[in-house]
Amino acid sequence: MAFVTLKDVAQRAGVSAAAVSQILHNKGRFSIDTRRLVLKTVEEMGYVPDQRARSMRSSDTKTVGLLVPDLRNPYFADLVASMEDELYRHGVSTLIGTSSESVERQDVFIENLLGQRIDGAIVVPQGVKSPGVQSLIQRDLPLVFVDRRVPGVESVPFVVSDPYTGIREALEELVRLGHRHVGYMSHPSLESFSIDERETAFREAAADVLADGDGVVAACDSTYESRAAAVEMLLGAGVSAILCAYSPDAFTVIGLLHDRGVAIGERMSLVSFDDISAFTVMTPRIAVISQQADLMGKQGVELLLQLIRSGSMDGGITHSVPTMFIKRESVGEVSSASVANQSAEV
């Protein structure tokens, strides 16, 4: 039997469906033998209560929706794992979706999500006030935005990272190691408020920390050709270190530098946003600016559960988690020969 119903249990036990329901909820007046028979039948048949039917009788479904841009991105996979673990610890199930960095796909999932009986949602938005985002807000459903802000949205609480602290720490360490010309790969095509904010933070920190040097910004998109062009531009500018705003870009940069014979940590220092496990098993290990995804996820869940319990929205309060620089072997001392060689090869 593929799916055992309450009626199936009642029929085998020789009692009414109402009797089975009451016994399972420890209600009603039944003999000890009848209770034992029903509970034994439930166990033998593997009956599991229908949560959909239960949710129709209660406003508390113990289910929330989670939406992230790309589960193939290890950072978002870690963020989802953090949130799902924390929700599970509180007895809450999840409906997980991905937008694939597409506003259209984001809105389709939101539309499907609103057709479900859920207690609330945690969303990593695409960064624009789309029709789907507006529908989600107008539903007055307990809602938290994590990792990315949405300009113009003031009624939803945000849990985001503060890029300024980690970027400044990274630049200060690079300067201590002798770096004066630092490159930065931005990714404006994502149209992400948070990623664009990182570029602003880099420009401000570079102007201050690189007082006798400069910060060089090269924009790219998600294509190999665009990333390759950005690397060529930075090498041509004579940078001795590169900071990537978006971890998928860093993976391509690692390959491009390898193909050019540029040793990471020796002739070129490299730092990427997002402390993902892949960066810790590479040789050399990649230095990162950690957004503390685990902490951000836990704070997002804690905030959502508070909203669910209180039954009211938090307003547009922003909860910031400071980023932190984690030094690894991909960051090393600069040498005059390395910059000269890089410029000569372009």
N, C-alpha and C positions, 0 to 999 in steps of 0.2 A: 504494500500500500504506500503510494508516494507521499500522501499527506493525510495524517490522521486527524479527524475532526472530533469535536466534543460529542457529536451524535454517534460516531463510531465507538467511542469508549462506552457510552451509555448502553448501546445495543449489546456489546459483548458482556458488560457487567450485569445486564438485565435490570437497569434502573433508568430513570428519566434523565434527559440532558440537564434539566434544572438541578437535579440531585447531584450530578457530577460537578457542576459549576459551584454549588454551595459547599460541597465537601472540599474542593480545591481551595476555596476561600475560607475554609474553617468556619463555615456557617451552617445553620439548620440543625434539626434534631434527627440524628441517625444513629443506629446501633454501631457498636465498635466493629462488629463483623462487616457491616455494609461499608463503613469507612475504609477498613483494611482491603476489602475487595476492590473498591473503586481505585484506591491509590496503587494497588498491585497491578490492576489493569492498565492504568496510566503509564506505569513504569514499563510493563511488558510491551505495550504498543508504541512506546516512544512518543506519546502525545506532548506537544508543545503548545501552550496557549497562543492564540492568534493575537499578536500585538496590534494589528489594525483594528480589530473589533474592540480591544481594550481601550485604544486611544479614542474611539468614538464615544466611549462612556466617561472619558476623563480628558480634561484639557491638558494634562501633563503626559506627553508622549515619550519622554526620555530620549528624544532624538533631535539632533541638530545638523544643519547643513554646513559643509566645509567646501570652499571654492578657492583654488589656487591657480596661478597662470600655467604652470608646466610641471607635472610630476616627474618628467625626465630630467629636470634640473635638480641635482642632488640637494641644493639648498632648500628648495620647496618640499622635497621629499622628507628632509629632516624636520622642517617646520610642521608638516602634516603629522609626522610620527609623534612629535612632541605634543601637539594638540590632541591627537586621538588617544594617546596614552593617558593624558590628564583627564579627558572626558570619560574614558573607560573607568578610571579610578573613582569617578563620581557616579558610575552606573549609567552613563549616557552613551547611546550609540550614535554613529555618524553616517551621513550620506555625503560622499566625497565626489567632487567634480573638478575638471580642469578646463580652463578657457583657451589653452594653447596660445596665450598672448594675443587673443582676438576678442575685441569688444562684442562682435556678433555671437561668438560661441559662449562668451560670458553671459550674455543676455538670454540665450536659449536655455542655459542651465538654470539661471535664476527663474525663468518662467516655469520650468519643470519643477523646481524646488518649491515654488509657491503653490503648486498643485498638491504637495504633500502635507501631511499633518506633522509639523515640526515645532519645536519649542523656541528655536532661534537659529541664527546663522553667523558664521565667521567667514569673512570674505577678504581675499587679497585682490582688490579691484584693479582694473586696467588703468585707472587714473583719470577717467572722464565721467561726467555725470550723464551716463547713457540712459536710455528708456528703461532698461532692466534694473539699473541701480535705483532710479527714481521709483519704480514700482515696488522694489524691496523696501525702500524707506517709507513710502506711503502706506504700506501694510501695517506699520506700527509694530512690527515683529522685533523682539530683542535682537540687536544686530551690532556687530563689532567689525571694524575694518582693521586688518593687520598688515604690517610691512609697507603699505603704500597709502598715501593720502589721495583724496579726491578734491581738487579745488572746487569751491562753491558749495560743498556739503558741510553744513554746520550742526546738524542734528544727530550725527552718529559719532560715537567715540572711536578714536584711533589708537592703536598700539604700534608705534614705529620706532625705528632706530635713529639715533642722532649721528650722522656721518662725520661731524666736525671733529669729535674727540679722536676717533681712530685714524682719520686722515692726518691730522696734525701729529699724532704720535709717530706714524709711519715716516712722515717727512722729517721730523726731528731726528729720528734714528738714521735716516739716509744722509742727512747733513753731517751727523757725527762721524759717519763712515767716509766722508769726503765727497759725497755727491752734490753737485751744484746745478745740474741740468736734468730735470726729472720729467718724463713723459706721462701723459694720462690719456687712456682710451675711454672716451665717452660713448654712449649708445642712445642718442636722441630719438632714433626711430621707434623705440619701444613706447615713447610717449608716457613714460612713467615719471610721476612727480618725484618719487624718492630717488630714482637713478639720476634724474636731472639735478636734484638737490646736491648729489654727491659732486657733480662737476662744479657747482657754485662753491661748495665747501673746499674743493681742491684749489680753485683759483684764489680764494681768499687766504687759505693757509699758505699756499706757495708764495704769494706776494709778501707775506710776513716772514715765513721761515726761510725761504730761499732769497734772502736779502741781497746776496752777491751772485745770484744765479737766476734761473728762470724755470717756469713750469710750462711745458709745451702740451697743448691739447690736440688730439687727433680723434675725429668722430668716425664711427663705423656703424654698420648694421649687422644683421645676423648672417650675411653671406661670407664665404671664404674670401672672395675677391676684395670685398670692402675691408675686412680685417687685415688682409695682406697689404693693401694700400696704406692703411693706417700705420702698420709696423714700418713700412718703407719710409713713410714720412718722418716717423720718430727717429729711426736710425739716421736718416739724412740730417736731422736737426742736432745730432750728436749727443742724444740723451744717454745717460749711463744707468738709468733705472726707469722702469715702466710700472705704472699702477693701473690696474684694470677695474672699471666700475662694475662690471658684470661678469660673473665667474665663467659662463660659457665662452666669452671672448678670451679669457685667460688660457683655456685649453688650446685654442687655435694659436695663440701667441707662442705658447710653449713649443708647438710643432714647427711654427715658422722660424723661430730662433734656432731650433735644432737643425733644420734644413740649411740654414745659413752658417752653421758652424759657430754660432754665438753661444758660448757656455753660460748658462744661467747660474748666477751666484758668483761668477768670476768676471766675465766681460759684460754681463748685463744683470742687474738686480731686478727682481720681479715681485710685485705684491698684488694680490687680488682680493676683492671683496668676497666674503662668505667662507666660513671655516667648515669646509666639507671634507669628508673622509679621504677622498681621492688625493687631495693635496698633501696628506700626511704619509702616503705610501709611495710618492714619487721620489726620484733621485735627481736633483736635490728636492727636499721637502719645500713646499711653497709657503712663503710668508703670507699672512692674510690680515684683513681687517674684518674681525668677527662682528656680526650683528647680534650675536648671542641669541640665535634662533630658538634654542630651548627655552630661555627665559622669556622671550617675546611670545612664544606660543602659550606658555603657562599663564602669563599675564592676560593674554587674550581670552583664554578659557575662563579664568577666574572672573574677569570682568563680565563675560557673557552670562555666567551662572548667577552673578549678582543681579544682573538685569532681569533674568528669568524669575528669580526669587522675589524681587521687588515689584515686578510687573510694570516698571517705568523705564524710560530711556535715560541715558546718562548725559545727553546733550553732546555737543561737539568737543568734548574734552580730549586733548591729546596726551597720551601717556608715552613718554620717550624712554627708550632703553639705550644707554650709551654704547657706541661701538668701541672696540679695543683692538689695538695692533698686537699681533702675535708674530714675533720674529722667528724665522726658520732659515735654513741654509740657502734659500734662493736670494737672500739679501747679504751682500758682502761689501768689502771695501772697494772703493773706486780706484782705478789706475789710469794715468794719462795715456798709456798705450792702448787701453781698451777703447777709449773714445776716439782716438785717432784711427784705429783699425776699423771701427764701425763706420766712420765717415768715409773712409777710403773705399769700402766695399760697396757703397750705395751708388 
